Amino acid sequence: MGKGPKSHHVVPNPNGGWDVKRGGAGRASVHADTKREAIDRGREISRNQGT
């Protein structure tokens, strides 16, 4: 997966849990309690957006 604006990244949230961010986005698209859930949601978003 590339690092451009069309990719999604799972990053730890400083307040707890995990965020799914689109490359270059300032804020998270999705917040999840577990990394596993964040990865699953991120994959789903990527599939839906064709990224």
mmCIF entry with sequence, helices, sheets and N, C-alpha, C, O atoms, coordinates in Angstrom:
data_MODEL
# 
_entry.id   MODEL 
# 
_entity.id                         1 
_entity.type                       polymer 
_entity.pdbx_number_of_molecules   1 
# 
_entity_poly.entity_id                      1 
_entity_poly.type                           'polypeptide(L)' 
_entity_poly.nstd_linkage                   no 
_entity_poly.nstd_monomer                   no 
_entity_poly.pdbx_seq_one_letter_code       MGKGPKSHHVVPNPNGGWDVKRGGAGRASVHADTKREAIDRGREISRNQGT 
_entity_poly.pdbx_seq_one_letter_code_can   MGKGPKSHHVVPNPNGGWDVKRGGAGRASVHADTKREAIDRGREISRNQGT 
_entity_poly.pdbx_strand_id                 A 
# 
loop_
_entity_poly_seq.entity_id 
_entity_poly_seq.num 
_entity_poly_seq.mon_id 
_entity_poly_seq.hetero 
1 1  MET n 
1 2  GLY n 
1 3  LYS n 
1 4  GLY n 
1 5  PRO n 
1 6  LYS n 
1 7  SER n 
1 8  HIS n 
1 9  HIS n 
1 10 VAL n 
1 11 VAL n 
1 12 PRO n 
1 13 ASN n 
1 14 PRO n 
1 15 ASN n 
1 16 GLY n 
1 17 GLY n 
1 18 TRP n 
1 19 ASP n 
1 20 VAL n 
1 21 LYS n 
1 22 ARG n 
1 23 GLY n 
1 24 GLY n 
1 25 ALA n 
1 26 GLY n 
1 27 ARG n 
1 28 ALA n 
1 29 SER n 
1 30 VAL n 
1 31 HIS n 
1 32 ALA n 
1 33 ASP n 
1 34 THR n 
1 35 LYS n 
1 36 ARG n 
1 37 GLU n 
1 38 ALA n 
1 39 ILE n 
1 40 ASP n 
1 41 ARG n 
1 42 GLY n 
1 43 ARG n 
1 44 GLU n 
1 45 ILE n 
1 46 SER n 
1 47 ARG n 
1 48 ASN n 
1 49 GLN n 
1 50 GLY n 
1 51 THR n 
# 
_struct_asym.id          A 
_struct_asym.entity_id   1 
# 
_struct_conf.conf_type_id            HELX_P 
_struct_conf.id                      HELX_P1 
_struct_conf.pdbx_PDB_helix_id       AA1 
_struct_conf.beg_label_comp_id       LYS 
_struct_conf.beg_label_asym_id       A 
_struct_conf.beg_label_seq_id        35 
_struct_conf.pdbx_beg_PDB_ins_code   ? 
_struct_conf.end_label_comp_id       GLN 
_struct_conf.end_label_asym_id       A 
_struct_conf.end_label_seq_id        49 
_struct_conf.pdbx_end_PDB_ins_code   ? 
_struct_conf.beg_auth_comp_id        LYS 
_struct_conf.beg_auth_asym_id        A 
_struct_conf.beg_auth_seq_id         35 
_struct_conf.end_auth_comp_id        GLN 
_struct_conf.end_auth_asym_id        A 
_struct_conf.end_auth_seq_id         49 
_struct_conf.pdbx_PDB_helix_class    1 
_struct_conf.details                 ? 
_struct_conf.pdbx_PDB_helix_length   15 
# 
_struct_conf_type.id          HELX_P 
_struct_conf_type.criteria    ? 
_struct_conf_type.reference   ? 
# 
_struct_sheet.id               AA1 
_struct_sheet.type             ? 
_struct_sheet.number_strands   3 
_struct_sheet.details          ? 
# 
loop_
_struct_sheet_order.sheet_id 
_struct_sheet_order.range_id_1 
_struct_sheet_order.range_id_2 
_struct_sheet_order.offset 
_struct_sheet_order.sense 
AA1 1 2 ? anti-parallel 
AA1 2 3 ? anti-parallel 
# 
loop_
_struct_sheet_range.sheet_id 
_struct_sheet_range.id 
_struct_sheet_range.beg_label_comp_id 
_struct_sheet_range.beg_label_asym_id 
_struct_sheet_range.beg_label_seq_id 
_struct_sheet_range.pdbx_beg_PDB_ins_code 
_struct_sheet_range.end_label_comp_id 
_struct_sheet_range.end_label_asym_id 
_struct_sheet_range.end_label_seq_id 
_struct_sheet_range.pdbx_end_PDB_ins_code 
_struct_sheet_range.beg_auth_comp_id 
_struct_sheet_range.beg_auth_asym_id 
_struct_sheet_range.beg_auth_seq_id 
_struct_sheet_range.end_auth_comp_id 
_struct_sheet_range.end_auth_asym_id 
_struct_sheet_range.end_auth_seq_id 
AA1 1 HIS A 8  ? PRO A 12 ? HIS A 8  PRO A 12 
AA1 2 TRP A 18 ? ARG A 22 ? TRP A 18 ARG A 22 
AA1 3 VAL A 30 ? ALA A 32 ? VAL A 30 ALA A 32 
# 
loop_
_atom_site.group_PDB 
_atom_site.id 
_atom_site.type_symbol 
_atom_site.label_atom_id 
_atom_site.label_alt_id 
_atom_site.label_comp_id 
_atom_site.label_asym_id 
_atom_site.label_entity_id 
_atom_site.label_seq_id 
_atom_site.pdbx_PDB_ins_code 
_atom_site.Cartn_x 
_atom_site.Cartn_y 
_atom_site.Cartn_z 
_atom_site.occupancy 
_atom_site.B_iso_or_equiv 
_atom_site.pdbx_formal_charge 
_atom_site.auth_seq_id 
_atom_site.auth_comp_id 
_atom_site.auth_asym_id 
_atom_site.auth_atom_id 
_atom_site.pdbx_PDB_model_num 
ATOM 1   N N  . MET A 1 1  ? 0.848   -1.191 0.000  1.00 0.00 ? 1  MET A N  1 
ATOM 2   C CA . MET A 1 1  ? 0.000   0.000  0.000  1.00 0.00 ? 1  MET A CA 1 
ATOM 3   C C  . MET A 1 1  ? 0.886   1.244  0.000  1.00 0.00 ? 1  MET A C  1 
ATOM 4   O O  . MET A 1 1  ? 1.820   1.346  0.795  1.00 0.00 ? 1  MET A O  1 
ATOM 5   N N  . GLY A 1 2  ? 0.592   2.182  -0.888 1.00 0.00 ? 2  GLY A N  1 
ATOM 6   C CA . GLY A 1 2  ? 1.409   3.382  -1.006 1.00 0.00 ? 2  GLY A CA 1 
ATOM 7   C C  . GLY A 1 2  ? 1.172   4.371  0.121  1.00 0.00 ? 2  GLY A C  1 
ATOM 8   O O  . GLY A 1 2  ? 0.291   4.185  0.961  1.00 0.00 ? 2  GLY A O  1 
ATOM 9   N N  . LYS A 1 3  ? 1.976   5.426  0.122  1.00 0.00 ? 3  LYS A N  1 
ATOM 10  C CA . LYS A 1 3  ? 1.871   6.429  1.182  1.00 0.00 ? 3  LYS A CA 1 
ATOM 11  C C  . LYS A 1 3  ? 1.159   7.696  0.711  1.00 0.00 ? 3  LYS A C  1 
ATOM 12  O O  . LYS A 1 3  ? 1.125   8.689  1.437  1.00 0.00 ? 3  LYS A O  1 
ATOM 13  N N  . GLY A 1 4  ? 0.597   7.673  -0.480 1.00 0.00 ? 4  GLY A N  1 
ATOM 14  C CA . GLY A 1 4  ? -0.060  8.858  -1.026 1.00 0.00 ? 4  GLY A CA 1 
ATOM 15  C C  . GLY A 1 4  ? -1.392  9.138  -0.361 1.00 0.00 ? 4  GLY A C  1 
ATOM 16  O O  . GLY A 1 4  ? -1.777  8.448  0.583  1.00 0.00 ? 4  GLY A O  1 
ATOM 17  N N  . PRO A 1 5  ? -2.101  10.152 -0.850 1.00 0.00 ? 5  PRO A N  1 
ATOM 18  C CA . PRO A 1 5  ? -3.381  10.535 -0.240 1.00 0.00 ? 5  PRO A CA 1 
ATOM 19  C C  . PRO A 1 5  ? -4.462  9.478  -0.409 1.00 0.00 ? 5  PRO A C  1 
ATOM 20  O O  . PRO A 1 5  ? -5.530  9.586  0.193  1.00 0.00 ? 5  PRO A O  1 
ATOM 21  N N  . LYS A 1 6  ? -4.199  8.448  -1.226 1.00 0.00 ? 6  LYS A N  1 
ATOM 22  C CA . LYS A 1 6  ? -5.214  7.412  -1.427 1.00 0.00 ? 6  LYS A CA 1 
ATOM 23  C C  . LYS A 1 6  ? -5.049  6.228  -0.490 1.00 0.00 ? 6  LYS A C  1 
ATOM 24  O O  . LYS A 1 6  ? -5.783  5.246  -0.595 1.00 0.00 ? 6  LYS A O  1 
ATOM 25  N N  . SER A 1 7  ? -4.090  6.312  0.425  1.00 0.00 ? 7  SER A N  1 
ATOM 26  C CA . SER A 1 7  ? -3.905  5.185  1.341  1.00 0.00 ? 7  SER A CA 1 
ATOM 27  C C  . SER A 1 7  ? -4.498  5.512  2.711  1.00 0.00 ? 7  SER A C  1 
ATOM 28  O O  . SER A 1 7  ? -4.742  6.675  3.033  1.00 0.00 ? 7  SER A O  1 
ATOM 29  N N  . HIS A 1 8  ? -4.723  4.477  3.505  1.00 0.00 ? 8  HIS A N  1 
ATOM 30  C CA . HIS A 1 8  ? -5.243  4.642  4.854  1.00 0.00 ? 8  HIS A CA 1 
ATOM 31  C C  . HIS A 1 8  ? -4.238  4.078  5.844  1.00 0.00 ? 8  HIS A C  1 
ATOM 32  O O  . HIS A 1 8  ? -3.590  3.067  5.573  1.00 0.00 ? 8  HIS A O  1 
ATOM 33  N N  . HIS A 1 9  ? -4.113  4.720  6.968  1.00 0.00 ? 9  HIS A N  1 
ATOM 34  C CA . HIS A 1 9  ? -3.155  4.302  7.988  1.00 0.00 ? 9  HIS A CA 1 
ATOM 35  C C  . HIS A 1 9  ? -3.868  4.095  9.310  1.00 0.00 ? 9  HIS A C  1 
ATOM 36  O O  . HIS A 1 9  ? -4.751  4.872  9.676  1.00 0.00 ? 9  HIS A O  1 
ATOM 37  N N  . VAL A 1 10 ? -3.485  3.044  10.028 1.00 0.00 ? 10 VAL A N  1 
ATOM 38  C CA . VAL A 1 10 ? -4.006  2.809  11.371 1.00 0.00 ? 10 VAL A CA 1 
ATOM 39  C C  . VAL A 1 10 ? -2.967  3.355  12.344 1.00 0.00 ? 10 VAL A C  1 
ATOM 40  O O  . VAL A 1 10 ? -1.821  2.904  12.350 1.00 0.00 ? 10 VAL A O  1 
ATOM 41  N N  . VAL A 1 11 ? -3.363  4.321  13.162 1.00 0.00 ? 11 VAL A N  1 
ATOM 42  C CA . VAL A 1 11 ? -2.429  4.947  14.098 1.00 0.00 ? 11 VAL A CA 1 
ATOM 43  C C  . VAL A 1 11 ? -3.008  4.942  15.502 1.00 0.00 ? 11 VAL A C  1 
ATOM 44  O O  . VAL A 1 11 ? -4.221  5.065  15.672 1.00 0.00 ? 11 VAL A O  1 
ATOM 45  N N  . PRO A 1 12 ? -2.149  4.799  16.520 1.00 0.00 ? 12 PRO A N  1 
ATOM 46  C CA . PRO A 1 12 ? -2.656  4.830  17.892 1.00 0.00 ? 12 PRO A CA 1 
ATOM 47  C C  . PRO A 1 12 ? -3.184  6.226  18.230 1.00 0.00 ? 12 PRO A C  1 
ATOM 48  O O  . PRO A 1 12 ? -2.572  7.230  17.865 1.00 0.00 ? 12 PRO A O  1 
ATOM 49  N N  . ASN A 1 13 ? -4.297  6.284  18.915 1.00 0.00 ? 13 ASN A N  1 
ATOM 50  C CA . ASN A 1 13 ? -4.847  7.560  19.358 1.00 0.00 ? 13 ASN A CA 1 
ATOM 51  C C  . ASN A 1 13 ? -4.241  7.894  20.724 1.00 0.00 ? 13 ASN A C  1 
ATOM 52  O O  . ASN A 1 13 ? -4.231  7.044  21.615 1.00 0.00 ? 13 ASN A O  1 
ATOM 53  N N  . PRO A 1 14 ? -3.740  9.110  20.898 1.00 0.00 ? 14 PRO A N  1 
ATOM 54  C CA . PRO A 1 14 ? -3.098  9.464  22.184 1.00 0.00 ? 14 PRO A CA 1 
ATOM 55  C C  . PRO A 1 14 ? -4.036  9.317  23.382 1.00 0.00 ? 14 PRO A C  1 
ATOM 56  O O  . PRO A 1 14 ? -3.572  9.139  24.508 1.00 0.00 ? 14 PRO A O  1 
ATOM 57  N N  . ASN A 1 15 ? -5.341  9.389  23.155 1.00 0.00 ? 15 ASN A N  1 
ATOM 58  C CA . ASN A 1 15 ? -6.309  9.242  24.243 1.00 0.00 ? 15 ASN A CA 1 
ATOM 59  C C  . ASN A 1 15 ? -6.780  7.807  24.435 1.00 0.00 ? 15 ASN A C  1 
ATOM 60  O O  . ASN A 1 15 ? -7.659  7.544  25.255 1.00 0.00 ? 15 ASN A O  1 
ATOM 61  N N  . GLY A 1 16 ? -6.202  6.885  23.687 1.00 0.00 ? 16 GLY A N  1 
ATOM 62  C CA . GLY A 1 16 ? -6.602  5.487  23.789 1.00 0.00 ? 16 GLY A CA 1 
ATOM 63  C C  . GLY A 1 16 ? -7.323  5.045  22.532 1.00 0.00 ? 16 GLY A C  1 
ATOM 64  O O  . GLY A 1 16 ? -7.966  5.852  21.861 1.00 0.00 ? 16 GLY A O  1 
ATOM 65  N N  . GLY A 1 17 ? -7.220  3.788  22.220 1.00 0.00 ? 17 GLY A N  1 
ATOM 66  C CA . GLY A 1 17 ? -7.849  3.262  21.018 1.00 0.00 ? 17 GLY A CA 1 
ATOM 67  C C  . GLY A 1 17 ? -7.008  3.541  19.785 1.00 0.00 ? 17 GLY A C  1 
ATOM 68  O O  . GLY A 1 17 ? -5.837  3.906  19.888 1.00 0.00 ? 17 GLY A O  1 
ATOM 69  N N  . TRP A 1 18 ? -7.601  3.371  18.643 1.00 0.00 ? 18 TRP A N  1 
ATOM 70  C CA . TRP A 1 18 ? -6.890  3.462  17.370 1.00 0.00 ? 18 TRP A CA 1 
ATOM 71  C C  . TRP A 1 18 ? -7.700  4.277  16.380 1.00 0.00 ? 18 TRP A C  1 
ATOM 72  O O  . TRP A 1 18 ? -8.930  4.266  16.404 1.00 0.00 ? 18 TRP A O  1 
ATOM 73  N N  . ASP A 1 19 ? -6.994  4.986  15.507 1.00 0.00 ? 19 ASP A N  1 
ATOM 74  C CA . ASP A 1 19 ? -7.640  5.789  14.481 1.00 0.00 ? 19 ASP A CA 1 
ATOM 75  C C  . ASP A 1 19 ? -7.252  5.279  13.102 1.00 0.00 ? 19 ASP A C  1 
ATOM 76  O O  . ASP A 1 19 ? -6.138  4.797  12.894 1.00 0.00 ? 19 ASP A O  1 
ATOM 77  N N  . VAL A 1 20 ? -8.182  5.390  12.169 1.00 0.00 ? 20 VAL A N  1 
ATOM 78  C CA . VAL A 1 20 ? -7.878  5.122  10.770 1.00 0.00 ? 20 VAL A CA 1 
ATOM 79  C C  . VAL A 1 20 ? -7.872  6.474  10.074 1.00 0.00 ? 20 VAL A C  1 
ATOM 80  O O  . VAL A 1 20 ? -8.880  7.178  10.038 1.00 0.00 ? 20 VAL A O  1 
ATOM 81  N N  . LYS A 1 21 ? -6.705  6.824  9.517  1.00 0.00 ? 21 LYS A N  1 
ATOM 82  C CA . LYS A 1 21 ? -6.566  8.117  8.851  1.00 0.00 ? 21 LYS A CA 1 
ATOM 83  C C  . LYS A 1 21 ? -6.276  7.903  7.385  1.00 0.00 ? 21 LYS A C  1 
ATOM 84  O O  . LYS A 1 21 ? -5.543  6.988  7.011  1.00 0.00 ? 21 LYS A O  1 
ATOM 85  N N  . ARG A 1 22 ? -6.848  8.742  6.567  1.00 0.00 ? 22 ARG A N  1 
ATOM 86  C CA . ARG A 1 22 ? -6.507  8.736  5.161  1.00 0.00 ? 22 ARG A CA 1 
ATOM 87  C C  . ARG A 1 22 ? -5.197  9.508  5.008  1.00 0.00 ? 22 ARG A C  1 
ATOM 88  O O  . ARG A 1 22 ? -4.987  10.514 5.686  1.00 0.00 ? 22 ARG A O  1 
ATOM 89  N N  . GLY A 1 23 ? -4.321  9.045  4.126  1.00 0.00 ? 23 GLY A N  1 
ATOM 90  C CA . GLY A 1 23 ? -3.044  9.722  3.927  1.00 0.00 ? 23 GLY A CA 1 
ATOM 91  C C  . GLY A 1 23 ? -3.249  11.209 3.692  1.00 0.00 ? 23 GLY A C  1 
ATOM 92  O O  . GLY A 1 23 ? -4.035  11.594 2.826  1.00 0.00 ? 23 GLY A O  1 
ATOM 93  N N  . GLY A 1 24 ? -2.554  12.052 4.452  1.00 0.00 ? 24 GLY A N  1 
ATOM 94  C CA . GLY A 1 24 ? -2.653  13.489 4.284  1.00 0.00 ? 24 GLY A CA 1 
ATOM 95  C C  . GLY A 1 24 ? -3.805  14.140 5.027  1.00 0.00 ? 24 GLY A C  1 
ATOM 96  O O  . GLY A 1 24 ? -3.881  15.367 5.090  1.00 0.00 ? 24 GLY A O  1 
ATOM 97  N N  . ALA A 1 25 ? -4.711  13.338 5.596  1.00 0.00 ? 25 ALA A N  1 
ATOM 98  C CA . ALA A 1 25 ? -5.867  13.906 6.310  1.00 0.00 ? 25 ALA A CA 1 
ATOM 99  C C  . ALA A 1 25 ? -5.444  14.361 7.702  1.00 0.00 ? 25 ALA A C  1 
ATOM 100 O O  . ALA A 1 25 ? -4.614  13.719 8.345  1.00 0.00 ? 25 ALA A O  1 
ATOM 101 N N  . GLY A 1 26 ? -6.003  15.444 8.154  1.00 0.00 ? 26 GLY A N  1 
ATOM 102 C CA . GLY A 1 26 ? -5.672  15.950 9.478  1.00 0.00 ? 26 GLY A CA 1 
ATOM 103 C C  . GLY A 1 26 ? -6.353  15.167 10.582 1.00 0.00 ? 26 GLY A C  1 
ATOM 104 O O  . GLY A 1 26 ? -5.784  14.969 11.656 1.00 0.00 ? 26 GLY A O  1 
ATOM 105 N N  . ARG A 1 27 ? -7.586  14.716 10.314 1.00 0.00 ? 27 ARG A N  1 
ATOM 106 C CA . ARG A 1 27 ? -8.286  13.998 11.375 1.00 0.00 ? 27 ARG A CA 1 
ATOM 107 C C  . ARG A 1 27 ? -8.650  12.596 10.922 1.00 0.00 ? 27 ARG A C  1 
ATOM 108 O O  . ARG A 1 27 ? -8.642  12.280 9.732  1.00 0.00 ? 27 ARG A O  1 
ATOM 109 N N  . ALA A 1 28 ? -8.966  11.771 11.898 1.00 0.00 ? 28 ALA A N  1 
ATOM 110 C CA . ALA A 1 28 ? -9.236  10.367 11.612 1.00 0.00 ? 28 ALA A CA 1 
ATOM 111 C C  . ALA A 1 28 ? -10.602 10.189 10.962 1.00 0.00 ? 28 ALA A C  1 
ATOM 112 O O  . ALA A 1 28 ? -11.554 10.903 11.280 1.00 0.00 ? 28 ALA A O  1 
ATOM 113 N N  . SER A 1 29 ? -10.684 9.224  10.045 1.00 0.00 ? 29 SER A N  1 
ATOM 114 C CA . SER A 1 29 ? -11.963 8.863  9.430  1.00 0.00 ? 29 SER A CA 1 
ATOM 115 C C  . SER A 1 29 ? -12.762 7.969  10.372 1.00 0.00 ? 29 SER A C  1 
ATOM 116 O O  . SER A 1 29 ? -13.989 8.045  10.437 1.00 0.00 ? 29 SER A O  1 
ATOM 117 N N  . VAL A 1 30 ? -12.040 7.124  11.098 1.00 0.00 ? 30 VAL A N  1 
ATOM 118 C CA . VAL A 1 30 ? -12.682 6.121  11.946 1.00 0.00 ? 30 VAL A CA 1 
ATOM 119 C C  . VAL A 1 30 ? -11.897 6.010  13.246 1.00 0.00 ? 30 VAL A C  1 
ATOM 120 O O  . VAL A 1 30 ? -10.670 6.099  13.252 1.00 0.00 ? 30 VAL A O  1 
ATOM 121 N N  . HIS A 1 31 ? -12.614 5.815  14.340 1.00 0.00 ? 31 HIS A N  1 
ATOM 122 C CA . HIS A 1 31 ? -11.957 5.532  15.617 1.00 0.00 ? 31 HIS A CA 1 
ATOM 123 C C  . HIS A 1 31 ? -12.436 4.169  16.106 1.00 0.00 ? 31 HIS A C  1 
ATOM 124 O O  . HIS A 1 31 ? -13.629 3.871  16.050 1.00 0.00 ? 31 HIS A O  1 
ATOM 125 N N  . ALA A 1 32 ? -11.513 3.346  16.582 1.00 0.00 ? 32 ALA A N  1 
ATOM 126 C CA . ALA A 1 32 ? -11.865 2.013  17.073 1.00 0.00 ? 32 ALA A CA 1 
ATOM 127 C C  . ALA A 1 32 ? -11.143 1.754  18.387 1.00 0.00 ? 32 ALA A C  1 
ATOM 128 O O  . ALA A 1 32 ? -10.107 2.356  18.669 1.00 0.00 ? 32 ALA A O  1 
ATOM 129 N N  . ASP A 1 33 ? -11.696 0.861  19.180 1.00 0.00 ? 33 ASP A N  1 
ATOM 130 C CA . ASP A 1 33 ? -11.092 0.553  20.479 1.00 0.00 ? 33 ASP A CA 1 
ATOM 131 C C  . ASP A 1 33 ? -9.896  -0.380 20.360 1.00 0.00 ? 33 ASP A C  1 
ATOM 132 O O  . ASP A 1 33 ? -8.977  -0.326 21.177 1.00 0.00 ? 33 ASP A O  1 
ATOM 133 N N  . THR A 1 34 ? -9.909  -1.234 19.344 1.00 0.00 ? 34 THR A N  1 
ATOM 134 C CA . THR A 1 34 ? -8.806  -2.177 19.184 1.00 0.00 ? 34 THR A CA 1 
ATOM 135 C C  . THR A 1 34 ? -8.158  -2.000 17.827 1.00 0.00 ? 34 THR A C  1 
ATOM 136 O O  . THR A 1 34 ? -8.796  -1.553 16.874 1.00 0.00 ? 34 THR A O  1 
ATOM 137 N N  . LYS A 1 35 ? -6.881  -2.355 17.747 1.00 0.00 ? 35 LYS A N  1 
ATOM 138 C CA . LYS A 1 35 ? -6.152  -2.237 16.489 1.00 0.00 ? 35 LYS A CA 1 
ATOM 139 C C  . LYS A 1 35 ? -6.785  -3.134 15.429 1.00 0.00 ? 35 LYS A C  1 
ATOM 140 O O  . LYS A 1 35 ? -6.917  -2.744 14.269 1.00 0.00 ? 35 LYS A O  1 
ATOM 141 N N  . ARG A 1 36 ? -7.167  -4.318 15.833 1.00 0.00 ? 36 ARG A N  1 
ATOM 142 C CA . ARG A 1 36 ? -7.791  -5.279 14.918 1.00 0.00 ? 36 ARG A CA 1 
ATOM 143 C C  . ARG A 1 36 ? -9.034  -4.667 14.258 1.00 0.00 ? 36 ARG A C  1 
ATOM 144 O O  . ARG A 1 36 ? -9.221  -4.762 13.046 1.00 0.00 ? 36 ARG A O  1 
ATOM 145 N N  . GLU A 1 37 ? -9.866  -4.044 15.078 1.00 0.00 ? 37 GLU A N  1 
ATOM 146 C CA . GLU A 1 37 ? -11.099 -3.429 14.585 1.00 0.00 ? 37 GLU A CA 1 
ATOM 147 C C  . GLU A 1 37 ? -10.768 -2.272 13.635 1.00 0.00 ? 37 GLU A C  1 
ATOM 148 O O  . GLU A 1 37 ? -11.406 -2.112 12.595 1.00 0.00 ? 37 GLU A O  1 
ATOM 149 N N  . ALA A 1 38 ? -9.770  -1.474 14.003 1.00 0.00 ? 38 ALA A N  1 
ATOM 150 C CA . ALA A 1 38 ? -9.366  -0.345 13.167 1.00 0.00 ? 38 ALA A CA 1 
ATOM 151 C C  . ALA A 1 38 ? -8.875  -0.830 11.808 1.00 0.00 ? 38 ALA A C  1 
ATOM 152 O O  . ALA A 1 38 ? -9.214  -0.245 10.779 1.00 0.00 ? 38 ALA A O  1 
ATOM 153 N N  . ILE A 1 39 ? -8.079  -1.895 11.799 1.00 0.00 ? 39 ILE A N  1 
ATOM 154 C CA . ILE A 1 39 ? -7.571  -2.454 10.543 1.00 0.00 ? 39 ILE A CA 1 
ATOM 155 C C  . ILE A 1 39 ? -8.725  -2.950 9.679  1.00 0.00 ? 39 ILE A C  1 
ATOM 156 O O  . ILE A 1 39 ? -8.766  -2.701 8.474  1.00 0.00 ? 39 ILE A O  1 
ATOM 157 N N  . ASP A 1 40 ? -9.664  -3.656 10.312 1.00 0.00 ? 40 ASP A N  1 
ATOM 158 C CA . ASP A 1 40 ? -10.817 -4.167 9.561  1.00 0.00 ? 40 ASP A CA 1 
ATOM 159 C C  . ASP A 1 40 ? -11.637 -3.030 8.961  1.00 0.00 ? 40 ASP A C  1 
ATOM 160 O O  . ASP A 1 40 ? -12.031 -3.089 7.796  1.00 0.00 ? 40 ASP A O  1 
ATOM 161 N N  . ARG A 1 41 ? -11.892 -1.992 9.761  1.00 0.00 ? 41 ARG A N  1 
ATOM 162 C CA . ARG A 1 41 ? -12.662 -0.850 9.273  1.00 0.00 ? 41 ARG A CA 1 
ATOM 163 C C  . ARG A 1 41 ? -11.910 -0.128 8.161  1.00 0.00 ? 41 ARG A C  1 
ATOM 164 O O  . ARG A 1 41 ? -12.503 0.297  7.169  1.00 0.00 ? 41 ARG A O  1 
ATOM 165 N N  . GLY A 1 42 ? -10.604 0.004  8.337  1.00 0.00 ? 42 GLY A N  1 
ATOM 166 C CA . GLY A 1 42 ? -9.784  0.669  7.323  1.00 0.00 ? 42 GLY A CA 1 
ATOM 167 C C  . GLY A 1 42 ? -9.827  -0.068 5.993  1.00 0.00 ? 42 GLY A C  1 
ATOM 168 O O  . GLY A 1 42 ? -9.926  0.549  4.933  1.00 0.00 ? 42 GLY A O  1 
ATOM 169 N N  . ARG A 1 43 ? -9.753  -1.379 6.057  1.00 0.00 ? 43 ARG A N  1 
ATOM 170 C CA . ARG A 1 43 ? -9.822  -2.195 4.832  1.00 0.00 ? 43 ARG A CA 1 
ATOM 171 C C  . ARG A 1 43 ? -11.161 -2.006 4.140  1.00 0.00 ? 43 ARG A C  1 
ATOM 172 O O  . ARG A 1 43 ? -11.239 -1.899 2.916  1.00 0.00 ? 43 ARG A O  1 
ATOM 173 N N  . GLU A 1 44 ? -12.208 -1.968 4.945  1.00 0.00 ? 44 GLU A N  1 
ATOM 174 C CA . GLU A 1 44 ? -13.562 -1.786 4.424  1.00 0.00 ? 44 GLU A CA 1 
ATOM 175 C C  . GLU A 1 44 ? -13.687 -0.432 3.694  1.00 0.00 ? 44 GLU A C  1 
ATOM 176 O O  . GLU A 1 44 ? -14.222 -0.352 2.588  1.00 0.00 ? 44 GLU A O  1 
ATOM 177 N N  . ILE A 1 45 ? -13.181 0.614  4.341  1.00 0.00 ? 45 ILE A N  1 
ATOM 178 C CA . ILE A 1 45 ? -13.205 1.950  3.749  1.00 0.00 ? 45 ILE A CA 1 
ATOM 179 C C  . ILE A 1 45 ? -12.404 1.955  2.441  1.00 0.00 ? 45 ILE A C  1 
ATOM 180 O O  . ILE A 1 45 ? -12.864 2.476  1.425  1.00 0.00 ? 45 ILE A O  1 
ATOM 181 N N  . SER A 1 46 ? -11.219 1.377  2.478  1.00 0.00 ? 46 SER A N  1 
ATOM 182 C CA . SER A 1 46 ? -10.374 1.332  1.289  1.00 0.00 ? 46 SER A CA 1 
ATOM 183 C C  . SER A 1 46 ? -11.077 0.621  0.139  1.00 0.00 ? 46 SER A C  1 
ATOM 184 O O  . SER A 1 46 ? -11.031 1.073  -1.005 1.00 0.00 ? 46 SER A O  1 
ATOM 185 N N  . ARG A 1 47 ? -11.726 -0.492 0.452  1.00 0.00 ? 47 ARG A N  1 
ATOM 186 C CA . ARG A 1 47 ? -12.469 -1.230 -0.587 1.00 0.00 ? 47 ARG A CA 1 
ATOM 187 C C  . ARG A 1 47 ? -13.591 -0.356 -1.160 1.00 0.00 ? 47 ARG A C  1 
ATOM 188 O O  . ARG A 1 47 ? -13.768 -0.273 -2.375 1.00 0.00 ? 47 ARG A O  1 
ATOM 189 N N  . ASN A 1 48 ? -14.341 0.290  -0.271 1.00 0.00 ? 48 ASN A N  1 
ATOM 190 C CA . ASN A 1 48 ? -15.468 1.123  -0.707 1.00 0.00 ? 48 ASN A CA 1 
ATOM 191 C C  . ASN A 1 48 ? -15.026 2.289  -1.580 1.00 0.00 ? 48 ASN A C  1 
ATOM 192 O O  . ASN A 1 48 ? -15.717 2.658  -2.529 1.00 0.00 ? 48 ASN A O  1 
ATOM 193 N N  . GLN A 1 49 ? -13.874 2.869  -1.256 1.00 0.00 ? 49 GLN A N  1 
ATOM 194 C CA . GLN A 1 49 ? -13.383 4.043  -1.979 1.00 0.00 ? 49 GLN A CA 1 
ATOM 195 C C  . GLN A 1 49 ? -12.442 3.665  -3.111 1.00 0.00 ? 49 GLN A C  1 
ATOM 196 O O  . GLN A 1 49 ? -11.975 4.528  -3.854 1.00 0.00 ? 49 GLN A O  1 
ATOM 197 N N  . GLY A 1 50 ? -12.166 2.380  -3.238 1.00 0.00 ? 50 GLY A N  1 
ATOM 198 C CA . GLY A 1 50 ? -11.262 1.922  -4.282 1.00 0.00 ? 50 GLY A CA 1 
ATOM 199 C C  . GLY A 1 50 ? -9.830  2.400  -4.086 1.00 0.00 ? 50 GLY A C  1 
ATOM 200 O O  . GLY A 1 50 ? -9.105  2.627  -5.054 1.00 0.00 ? 50 GLY A O  1 
ATOM 201 N N  . THR A 1 51 ? -9.425  2.551  -2.822 1.00 0.00 ? 51 THR A N  1 
ATOM 202 C CA . THR A 1 51 ? -8.052  3.001  -2.547 1.00 0.00 ? 51 THR A CA 1 
ATOM 203 C C  . THR A 1 51 ? -7.194  1.854  -2.077 1.00 0.00 ? 51 THR A C  1 
ATOM 204 O O  . THR A 1 51 ? -6.010  2.042  -1.799 1.00 0.00 ? 51 THR A O  1 
# 
